[in-house]
Amino acid sequence: MLVGLLYLILFQLLGHLIVVGLAIPIPSPVVGLVLLFVYLLIKGHVPASLLGVANVLLPLLPLFLIPASAGIIQYGDLIIEDGVAIAAALLGSLTISILVVPHIFLFFIRLFQRQS
């Protein structure tokens, strides 16, 4: 399980180094996850140690959203001023996500079925 955690930490560190080194305005965890995704695609399977860590962390995922939700309180004036635009952006992105994610999911199911 420690090896799986090391995978996650290593790829987040690589993402951070790339973001800082290239000065790109993308969160380093996102870059790290993309790198991990590419690595897993190249490798062709998910290591058992990474699966073990994922199975432990996945049920705890909602806990990571609490600080972001609580942070909204800090921006009350901004929400009052631009609340309609924020709500429209959230609704639009949610709609696009609901329409696009199933197609991506089906693409990867077909891709992995061809490989097996």
N, CA, C and O atoms as a GROMACS GRO file, in nm:
protein
  464
    1MET      N    1   0.082  -0.119   0.000
    1MET     CA    2   0.000   0.000   0.000
    1MET      C    3   0.087   0.126   0.000
    1MET      O    4   0.048   0.228  -0.058
    2LEU      N    5   0.202   0.120   0.063
    2LEU     CA    6   0.291   0.234   0.064
    2LEU      C    7   0.344   0.265  -0.076
    2LEU      O    8   0.367   0.380  -0.112
    3VAL      N    9   0.364   0.160  -0.156
    3VAL     CA   10   0.411   0.180  -0.293
    3VAL      C   11   0.304   0.255  -0.373
    3VAL      O   12   0.338   0.343  -0.452
    4GLY      N   13   0.178   0.222  -0.354
    4GLY     CA   14   0.070   0.291  -0.423
    4GLY      C   15   0.062   0.437  -0.382
    4GLY      O   16   0.040   0.524  -0.466
    5LEU      N   17   0.079   0.463  -0.254
    5LEU     CA   18   0.080   0.601  -0.206
    5LEU      C   19   0.200   0.676  -0.264
    5LEU      O   20   0.190   0.795  -0.295
    6LEU      N   21   0.310   0.608  -0.277
    6LEU     CA   22   0.429   0.668  -0.337
    6LEU      C   23   0.403   0.705  -0.484
    6LEU      O   24   0.450   0.809  -0.530
    7TYR      N   25   0.328   0.621  -0.557
    7TYR     CA   26   0.289   0.656  -0.694
    7TYR      C   27   0.217   0.791  -0.695
    7TYR      O   28   0.252   0.880  -0.772
    8LEU      N   29   0.117   0.806  -0.608
    8LEU     CA   30   0.037   0.928  -0.606
    8LEU      C   31   0.122   1.049  -0.571
    8LEU      O   32   0.112   1.153  -0.635
    9ILE      N   33   0.207   1.035  -0.470
    9ILE     CA   34   0.291   1.146  -0.428
    9ILE      C   35   0.392   1.181  -0.536
    9ILE      O   36   0.416   1.299  -0.563
   10LEU      N   37   0.451   1.082  -0.599
   10LEU     CA   38   0.550   1.105  -0.704
   10LEU      C   39   0.488   1.180  -0.822
   10LEU      O   40   0.548   1.274  -0.874
   11PHE      N   41   0.370   1.138  -0.865
   11PHE     CA   42   0.309   1.204  -0.980
   11PHE      C   43   0.260   1.344  -0.945
   11PHE      O   44   0.261   1.433  -1.030
   12GLN      N   45   0.218   1.366  -0.821
   12GLN     CA   46   0.182   1.502  -0.782
   12GLN      C   47   0.307   1.590  -0.777
   12GLN      O   48   0.302   1.706  -0.817
   13LEU      N   49   0.417   1.535  -0.730
   13LEU     CA   50   0.543   1.609  -0.728
   13LEU      C   51   0.588   1.643  -0.871
   13LEU      O   52   0.632   1.755  -0.898
   14LEU      N   53   0.579   1.546  -0.961
   14LEU     CA   54   0.614   1.572  -1.101
   14LEU      C   55   0.524   1.682  -1.160
   14LEU      O   56   0.571   1.769  -1.233
   15GLY      N   57   0.396   1.676  -1.128
   15GLY     CA   58   0.303   1.779  -1.175
   15GLY      C   59   0.341   1.915  -1.120
   15GLY      O   60   0.335   2.015  -1.192
   16HIS      N   61   0.380   1.920  -0.994
   16HIS     CA   62   0.420   2.046  -0.933
   16HIS      C   63   0.547   2.100  -0.998
   16HIS      O   64   0.557   2.220  -1.026
   17LEU      N   65   0.644   2.013  -1.022
   17LEU     CA   66   0.768   2.057  -1.086
   17LEU      C   67   0.742   2.111  -1.227
   17LEU      O   68   0.803   2.210  -1.267
   18ILE      N   69   0.652   2.047  -1.301
   18ILE     CA   70   0.620   2.094  -1.435
   18ILE      C   71   0.549   2.230  -1.430
   18ILE      O   72   0.581   2.320  -1.508
   19VAL      N   73   0.453   2.244  -1.339
   19VAL     CA   74   0.379   2.371  -1.328
   19VAL      C   75   0.472   2.484  -1.287
   19VAL      O   76   0.466   2.593  -1.345
   20VAL      N   77   0.558   2.460  -1.189
   20VAL     CA   78   0.650   2.564  -1.144
   20VAL      C   79   0.756   2.591  -1.251
   20VAL      O   80   0.788   2.706  -1.279
   21GLY      N   81   0.810   2.485  -1.309
   21GLY     CA   82   0.915   2.501  -1.409
   21GLY      C   83   0.870   2.572  -1.535
   21GLY      O   84   0.944   2.653  -1.591
   22LEU      N   85   0.748   2.543  -1.580
   22LEU     CA   86   0.697   2.603  -1.704
   22LEU      C   87   0.607   2.724  -1.678
   22LEU      O   88   0.564   2.790  -1.772
   23ALA      N   89   0.578   2.751  -1.551
   23ALA     CA   90   0.492   2.864  -1.511
   23ALA      C   91   0.358   2.861  -1.583
   23ALA      O   92   0.312   2.962  -1.636
   24ILE      N   93   0.294   2.744  -1.584
   24ILE     CA   94   0.164   2.730  -1.648
   24ILE      C   95   0.054   2.746  -1.543
   24ILE      O   96   0.071   2.704  -1.428
   25PRO      N   97  -0.057   2.806  -1.581
   25PRO     CA   98  -0.165   2.834  -1.484
   25PRO      C   99  -0.262   2.718  -1.466
   25PRO      O  100  -0.384   2.737  -1.474
   26ILE      N  101  -0.210   2.599  -1.443
   26ILE     CA  102  -0.292   2.480  -1.421
   26ILE      C  103  -0.254   2.425  -1.285
   26ILE      O  104  -0.135   2.422  -1.252
   27PRO      N  105  -0.351   2.383  -1.204
   27PRO     CA  106  -0.316   2.326  -1.073
   27PRO      C  107  -0.224   2.204  -1.088
   27PRO      O  108  -0.248   2.118  -1.173
   28SER      N  109  -0.122   2.199  -1.006
   28SER     CA  110  -0.024   2.090  -1.017
   28SER      C  111  -0.085   1.951  -0.992
   28SER      O  112  -0.040   1.856  -1.055
   29PRO      N  113  -0.185   1.935  -0.902
   29PRO     CA  114  -0.245   1.802  -0.890
   29PRO      C  115  -0.313   1.755  -1.019
   29PRO      O  116  -0.315   1.635  -1.048
   30VAL      N  117  -0.368   1.848  -1.095
   30VAL     CA  118  -0.432   1.811  -1.222
   30VAL      C  119  -0.326   1.761  -1.320
   30VAL      O  120  -0.346   1.660  -1.387
   31VAL      N  121  -0.214   1.833  -1.328
   31VAL     CA  122  -0.106   1.790  -1.417
   31VAL      C  123  -0.054   1.654  -1.371
   31VAL      O  124  -0.026   1.566  -1.454
   32GLY      N  125  -0.040   1.635  -1.240
   32GLY     CA  126   0.006   1.507  -1.187
   32GLY      C  127  -0.087   1.393  -1.221
   32GLY      O  128  -0.043   1.284  -1.256
   33LEU      N  129  -0.218   1.418  -1.212
   33LEU     CA  130  -0.314   1.313  -1.246
   33LEU      C  131  -0.312   1.280  -1.396
   33LEU      O  132  -0.327   1.165  -1.434
   34VAL      N  133  -0.292   1.382  -1.479
   34VAL     CA  134  -0.281   1.356  -1.623
   34VAL      C  135  -0.157   1.272  -1.651
   34VAL      O  136  -0.162   1.178  -1.731
   35LEU      N  137  -0.046   1.304  -1.584
   35LEU     CA  138   0.076   1.225  -1.601
   35LEU      C  139   0.055   1.080  -1.554
   35LEU      O  140   0.099   0.986  -1.619
   36LEU      N  141  -0.014   1.064  -1.441
   36LEU     CA  142  -0.043   0.930  -1.390
   36LEU      C  143  -0.131   0.854  -1.489
   36LEU      O  144  -0.110   0.736  -1.514
   37PHE      N  145  -0.230   0.922  -1.546
   37PHE     CA  146  -0.319   0.861  -1.643
   37PHE      C  147  -0.241   0.814  -1.766
   37PHE      O  148  -0.261   0.702  -1.813
   38VAL      N  149  -0.154   0.900  -1.817
   38VAL     CA  150  -0.072   0.863  -1.933
   38VAL      C  151   0.018   0.744  -1.899
   38VAL      O  152   0.033   0.652  -1.980
   39TYR      N  153   0.077   0.747  -1.781
   39TYR     CA  154   0.163   0.637  -1.738
   39TYR      C  155   0.085   0.505  -1.733
   39TYR      O  156   0.134   0.401  -1.779
   40LEU      N  157  -0.037   0.510  -1.678
   40LEU     CA  158  -0.118   0.388  -1.668
   40LEU      C  159  -0.163   0.340  -1.806
   40LEU      O  160  -0.174   0.219  -1.829
   41LEU      N  161  -0.190   0.434  -1.898
   41LEU     CA  162  -0.225   0.393  -2.035
   41LEU      C  163  -0.107   0.324  -2.102
   41LEU      O  164  -0.124   0.223  -2.171
   42ILE      N  165   0.012   0.379  -2.082
   42ILE     CA  166   0.131   0.318  -2.142
   42ILE      C  167   0.158   0.182  -2.080
   42ILE      O  168   0.191   0.086  -2.150
   43LYS      N  169   0.144   0.175  -1.948
   43LYS     CA  170   0.172   0.048  -1.879
   43LYS      C  171   0.068  -0.058  -1.915
   43LYS      O  172   0.102  -0.176  -1.924
   44GLY      N  173  -0.055  -0.018  -1.935
   44GLY     CA  174  -0.158  -0.112  -1.978
   44GLY      C  175  -0.242  -0.171  -1.866
   44GLY      O  176  -0.344  -0.233  -1.893
   45HIS      N  177  -0.201  -0.152  -1.741
   45HIS     CA  178  -0.281  -0.200  -1.629
   45HIS      C  179  -0.247  -0.117  -1.505
   45HIS      O  180  -0.145  -0.049  -1.499
   46VAL      N  181  -0.336  -0.124  -1.408
   46VAL     CA  182  -0.316  -0.051  -1.282
   46VAL      C  183  -0.248  -0.145  -1.184
   46VAL      O  184  -0.297  -0.255  -1.159
   47PRO      N  185  -0.134  -0.102  -1.126
   47PRO     CA  186  -0.066  -0.188  -1.028
   47PRO      C  187  -0.155  -0.215  -0.907
   47PRO      O  188  -0.236  -0.131  -0.868
   48ALA      N  189  -0.140  -0.333  -0.848
   48ALA     CA  190  -0.222  -0.373  -0.734
   48ALA      C  191  -0.204  -0.278  -0.616
   48ALA      O  192  -0.300  -0.250  -0.544
   49SER      N  193  -0.083  -0.228  -0.597
   49SER     CA  194  -0.060  -0.137  -0.484
   49SER      C  195  -0.137  -0.007  -0.503
   49SER      O  196  -0.186   0.050  -0.405
   50LEU      N  197  -0.148   0.041  -0.626
   50LEU     CA  198  -0.224   0.163  -0.653
   50LEU      C  199  -0.374   0.138  -0.638
   50LEU      O  200  -0.447   0.226  -0.591
   51LEU      N  201  -0.419   0.020  -0.676
   51LEU     CA  202  -0.560  -0.015  -0.655
   51LEU      C  203  -0.594  -0.018  -0.507
   51LEU      O  204  -0.702   0.026  -0.466
   52GLY      N  205  -0.503  -0.071  -0.425
   52GLY     CA  206  -0.526  -0.076  -0.280
   52GLY      C  207  -0.542   0.062  -0.220
   52GLY      O  208  -0.631   0.086  -0.139
   53VAL      N  209  -0.454   0.154  -0.260
   53VAL     CA  210  -0.463   0.291  -0.208
   53VAL      C  211  -0.590   0.358  -0.259
   53VAL      O  212  -0.656   0.430  -0.183
   54ALA      N  213  -0.624   0.337  -0.386
   54ALA     CA  214  -0.745   0.397  -0.442
   54ALA      C  215  -0.870   0.347  -0.369
   54ALA      O  216  -0.962   0.425  -0.344
   55ASN      N  217  -0.873   0.219  -0.336
   55ASN     CA  218  -0.989   0.165  -0.264
   55ASN      C  219  -1.002   0.223  -0.124
   55ASN      O  220  -1.113   0.232  -0.071
   56VAL      N  221  -0.891   0.261  -0.064
   56VAL     CA  222  -0.895   0.322   0.070
   56VAL      C  223  -0.935   0.469   0.060
   56VAL      O  224  -1.015   0.517   0.140
   57LEU      N  225  -0.879   0.542  -0.038
   57LEU     CA  226  -0.902   0.686  -0.047
   57LEU      C  227  -1.035   0.724  -0.111
   57LEU      O  228  -1.091   0.829  -0.079
   58LEU      N  229  -1.086   0.642  -0.200
   58LEU     CA  230  -1.208   0.678  -0.272
   58LEU      C  231  -1.328   0.704  -0.181
   58LEU      O  232  -1.399   0.802  -0.204
   59PRO      N  233  -1.355   0.622  -0.079
   59PRO     CA  234  -1.468   0.655   0.009
   59PRO      C  235  -1.448   0.784   0.088
   59PRO      O  236  -1.545   0.843   0.136
   60LEU      N  237  -1.323   0.830   0.101
   60LEU     CA  238  -1.294   0.952   0.176
   60LEU      C  239  -1.298   1.077   0.088
   60LEU      O  240  -1.278   1.187   0.138
   61LEU      N  241  -1.322   1.061  -0.041
   61LEU     CA  242  -1.320   1.172  -0.135
   61LEU      C  243  -1.412   1.288  -0.095
   61LEU      O  244  -1.371   1.403  -0.110
   62PRO      N  245  -1.534   1.264  -0.046
   62PRO     CA  246  -1.618   1.378  -0.007
   62PRO      C  247  -1.556   1.466   0.101
   62PRO      O  248  -1.586   1.585   0.108
   63LEU      N  249  -1.472   1.410   0.184
   63LEU     CA  250  -1.408   1.491   0.288
   63LEU      C  251  -1.315   1.596   0.229
   63LEU      O  252  -1.295   1.701   0.289
   64PHE      N  253  -1.259   1.569   0.112
   64PHE     CA  254  -1.170   1.665   0.048
   64PHE      C  255  -1.247   1.784  -0.008
   64PHE      O  256  -1.187   1.888  -0.037
   65LEU      N  257  -1.379   1.772  -0.025
   65LEU     CA  258  -1.460   1.880  -0.080
   65LEU      C  259  -1.510   1.977   0.028
   65LEU      O  260  -1.554   2.086  -0.005
   66ILE      N  261  -1.503   1.938   0.154
   66ILE     CA  262  -1.554   2.023   0.262
   66ILE      C  263  -1.480   2.156   0.270
   66ILE      O  264  -1.547   2.259   0.280
   67PRO      N  265  -1.346   2.160   0.268
   67PRO     CA  266  -1.279   2.291   0.275
   67PRO      C  267  -1.317   2.384   0.160
   67PRO      O  268  -1.332   2.504   0.181
   68ALA      N  269  -1.331   2.330   0.040
   68ALA     CA  270  -1.370   2.414  -0.074
   68ALA      C  271  -1.511   2.468  -0.054
   68ALA      O  272  -1.537   2.584  -0.085
   69SER      N  273  -1.601   2.386  -0.003
   69SER     CA  274  -1.738   2.430   0.022
   69SER      C  275  -1.743   2.536   0.131
   69SER      O  276  -1.817   2.634   0.120
   70ALA      N  277  -1.665   2.517   0.236
   70ALA     CA  278  -1.662   2.614   0.345
   70ALA      C  279  -1.596   2.744   0.300
   70ALA      O  280  -1.629   2.850   0.353
   71GLY      N  281  -1.505   2.738   0.206
   71GLY     CA  282  -1.436   2.857   0.158
   71GLY      C  283  -1.527   2.952   0.083
   71GLY      O  284  -1.494   3.070   0.069
   72ILE      N  285  -1.640   2.903   0.035
   72ILE     CA  286  -1.735   2.989  -0.037
   72ILE      C  287  -1.786   3.100   0.054
   72ILE      O  288  -1.812   3.211   0.006
   73ILE      N  289  -1.799   3.073   0.182
   73ILE     CA  290  -1.849   3.173   0.276
   73ILE      C  291  -1.762   3.297   0.275
   73ILE      O  292  -1.810   3.408   0.297
   74GLN      N  293  -1.634   3.279   0.251
   74GLN     CA  294  -1.538   3.389   0.250
   74GLN      C  295  -1.565   3.486   0.134
   74GLN      O  296  -1.526   3.602   0.142
   75TYR      N  297  -1.630   3.441   0.029
   75TYR     CA  298  -1.652   3.522  -0.090
   75TYR      C  299  -1.797   3.563  -0.108
   75TYR      O  300  -1.849   3.564  -0.219
   76GLY      N  301  -1.864   3.596   0.002
   76GLY     CA  302  -2.005   3.634  -0.003
   76GLY      C  303  -2.032   3.755  -0.092
   76GLY      O  304  -2.128   3.755  -0.168
   77ASP      N  305  -1.946   3.858  -0.083
   77ASP     CA  306  -1.966   3.978  -0.165
   77ASP      C  307  -1.955   3.946  -0.314
   77ASP      O  308  -2.032   3.998  -0.395
   78LEU      N  309  -1.861   3.862  -0.349
   78LEU     CA  310  -1.843   3.823  -0.489
   78LEU      C  311  -1.964   3.744  -0.539
   78LEU      O  312  -2.008   3.762  -0.652
   79ILE      N  313  -2.018   3.659  -0.453
   79ILE     CA  314  -2.135   3.580  -0.492
   79ILE      C  315  -2.256   3.670  -0.511
   79ILE      O  316  -2.335   3.649  -0.603
   80ILE      N  317  -2.270   3.770  -0.425
   80ILE     CA  318  -2.381   3.864  -0.441
   80ILE      C  319  -2.367   3.943  -0.571
   80ILE      O  320  -2.464   3.965  -0.643
   81GLU      N  321  -2.244   3.986  -0.599
   81GLU     CA  322  -2.218   4.068  -0.718
   81GLU      C  323  -2.229   3.990  -0.848
   81GLU      O  324  -2.290   4.037  -0.943
   82ASP      N  325  -2.171   3.870  -0.853
   82ASP     CA  326  -2.166   3.792  -0.977
   82ASP      C  327  -2.236   3.657  -0.964
   82ASP      O  328  -2.201   3.562  -1.034
   83GLY      N  329  -2.334   3.649  -0.877
   83GLY     CA  330  -2.401   3.522  -0.852
   83GLY      C  331  -2.468   3.462  -0.973
   83GLY      O  332  -2.464   3.340  -0.993
   84VAL      N  333  -2.530   3.545  -1.056
   84VAL     CA  334  -2.600   3.494  -1.175
   84VAL      C  335  -2.500   3.435  -1.274
   84VAL      O  336  -2.524   3.329  -1.331
   85ALA      N  337  -2.388   3.504  -1.296
   85ALA     CA  338  -2.286   3.454  -1.388
   85ALA      C  339  -2.224   3.324  -1.335
   85ALA      O  340  -2.200   3.231  -1.412
   86ILE      N  341  -2.199   3.318  -1.205
   86ILE     CA  342  -2.143   3.197  -1.145
   86ILE      C  343  -2.241   3.081  -1.158
   86ILE      O  344  -2.202   2.969  -1.193
   87ALA      N  345  -2.369   3.108  -1.130
   87ALA     CA  346  -2.470   3.002  -1.142
   87ALA      C  347  -2.483   2.954  -1.287
   87ALA      O  348  -2.497   2.834  -1.312
   88ALA      N  349  -2.478   3.048  -1.383
   88ALA     CA  350  -2.486   3.009  -1.525
   88ALA      C  351  -2.366   2.924  -1.564
   88ALA      O  352  -2.381   2.825  -1.635
   89ALA      N  353  -2.247   2.963  -1.519
   89ALA     CA  354  -2.127   2.885  -1.551
   89ALA      C  355  -2.134   2.746  -1.490
   89ALA      O  356  -2.098   2.648  -1.555
   90LEU      N  357  -2.181   2.737  -1.366
   90LEU     CA  358  -2.194   2.606  -1.301
   90LEU      C  359  -2.297   2.519  -1.372
   90LEU      O  360  -2.274   2.401  -1.395
   91LEU      N  361  -2.410   2.578  -1.406
   91LEU     CA  362  -2.515   2.502  -1.475
   91LEU      C  363  -2.468   2.457  -1.614
   91LEU      O  364  -2.494   2.344  -1.655
   92GLY      N  365  -2.400   2.545  -1.685
   92GLY     CA  366  -2.349   2.510  -1.817
   92GLY      C  367  -2.246   2.398  -1.810
   92GLY      O  368  -2.251   2.303  -1.889
   93SER      N  369  -2.150   2.410  -1.716
   93SER     CA  370  -2.047   2.307  -1.706
   93SER      C  371  -2.106   2.175  -1.659
   93SER      O  372  -2.061   2.069  -1.702
   94LEU      N  373  -2.205   2.180  -1.571
   94LEU     CA  374  -2.272   2.057  -1.526
   94LEU      C  375  -2.344   1.989  -1.642
   94LEU      O  376  -2.337   1.867  -1.657
   95THR      N  377  -2.413   2.068  -1.722
   95THR     CA  378  -2.485   2.013  -1.837
   95THR      C  379  -2.389   1.949  -1.937
   95THR      O  380  -2.413   1.839  -1.986
   96ILE      N  381  -2.280   2.019  -1.966
   96ILE     CA  382  -2.181   1.964  -2.059
   96ILE      C  383  -2.121   1.836  -2.002
   96ILE      O  384  -2.102   1.738  -2.075
   97SER      N  385  -2.091   1.836  -1.872
   97SER     CA  386  -2.033   1.716  -1.809
   97SER      C  387  -2.129   1.598  -1.818
   97SER      O  388  -2.088   1.486  -1.850
   98ILE      N  389  -2.255   1.622  -1.790
   98ILE     CA  390  -2.354   1.514  -1.793
   98ILE      C  391  -2.368   1.458  -1.934
   98ILE      O  392  -2.394   1.339  -1.952
   99LEU      N  393  -2.352   1.543  -2.034
   99LEU     CA  394  -2.365   1.497  -2.172
   99LEU      C  395  -2.238   1.430  -2.225
   99LEU      O  396  -2.247   1.340  -2.309
  100VAL      N  397  -2.121   1.471  -2.178
  100VAL     CA  398  -1.996   1.423  -2.235
  100VAL      C  399  -1.939   1.302  -2.162
  100VAL      O  400  -1.886   1.211  -2.226
  101VAL      N  401  -1.949   1.299  -2.029
  101VAL     CA  402  -1.885   1.193  -1.950
  101VAL      C  403  -1.933   1.053  -1.989
  101VAL      O  404  -1.849   0.964  -1.996
  102PRO      N  405  -2.061   1.028  -2.013
  102PRO     CA  406  -2.099   0.892  -2.055
  102PRO      C  407  -2.031   0.847  -2.184
  102PRO      O  408  -1.997   0.730  -2.198
  103HIS      N  409  -2.010   0.939  -2.278
  103HIS     CA  410  -1.943   0.902  -2.403
  103HIS      C  411  -1.796   0.869  -2.378
  103HIS      O  412  -1.743   0.775  -2.437
  104ILE      N  413  -1.732   0.944  -2.292
  104ILE     CA  414  -1.593   0.914  -2.256
  104ILE      C  415  -1.586   0.778  -2.187
  104ILE      O  416  -1.496   0.698  -2.216
  105PHE      N  417  -1.678   0.752  -2.098
  105PHE     CA  418  -1.683   0.625  -2.026
  105PHE      C  419  -1.700   0.509  -2.124
  105PHE      O  420  -1.630   0.408  -2.113
  106LEU      N  421  -1.792   0.522  -2.218
  106LEU     CA  422  -1.814   0.416  -2.317
  106LEU      C  423  -1.691   0.397  -2.406
  106LEU      O  424  -1.658   0.285  -2.444
  107PHE      N  425  -1.624   0.508  -2.439
  107PHE     CA  426  -1.502   0.498  -2.519
  107PHE      C  427  -1.398   0.413  -2.448
  107PHE      O  428  -1.337   0.325  -2.510
  108PHE      N  429  -1.377   0.437  -2.320
  108PHE     CA  430  -1.277   0.362  -2.247
  108PHE      C  431  -1.320   0.217  -2.222
  108PHE      O  432  -1.235   0.128  -2.219
  109ILE      N  433  -1.449   0.193  -2.205
  109ILE     CA  434  -1.495   0.054  -2.192
  109ILE      C  435  -1.462  -0.022  -2.321
  109ILE      O  436  -1.411  -0.133  -2.316
  110ARG      N  437  -1.493   0.039  -2.436
  110ARG     CA  438  -1.463  -0.028  -2.564
  110ARG      C  439  -1.312  -0.045  -2.584
  110ARG      O  440  -1.267  -0.148  -2.634
  111LEU      N  441  -1.236   0.056  -2.544
  111LEU     CA  442  -1.091   0.048  -2.557
  111LEU      C  443  -1.033  -0.066  -2.475
  111LEU      O  444  -0.948  -0.141  -2.523
  112PHE      N  445  -1.079  -0.080  -2.351
  112PHE     CA  446  -1.026  -0.185  -2.264
  112PHE      C  447  -1.079  -0.322  -2.303
  112PHE      O  448  -1.012  -0.423  -2.280
  113GLN      N  449  -1.199  -0.330  -2.362
  113GLN     CA  450  -1.249  -0.458  -2.408
  113GLN      C  451  -1.170  -0.508  -2.528
  113GLN      O  452  -1.152  -0.629  -2.543
  114ARG      N  453  -1.122  -0.418  -2.613
  114ARG     CA  454  -1.040  -0.457  -2.726
  114ARG      C  455  -0.904  -0.509  -2.680
  114ARG      O  456  -0.847  -0.598  -2.743
  115GLN      N  457  -0.853  -0.452  -2.570
  115GLN     CA  458  -0.721  -0.493  -2.521
  115GLN      C  459  -0.724  -0.628  -2.451
  115GLN      O  460  -0.622  -0.696  -2.444
  116SER      N  461  -0.840  -0.667  -2.398
  116SER     CA  462  -0.846  -0.794  -2.323
  116SER      C  463  -0.859  -0.912  -2.413
  116SER      O  464  -0.865  -1.025  -2.365
   0.00000   0.00000   0.00000
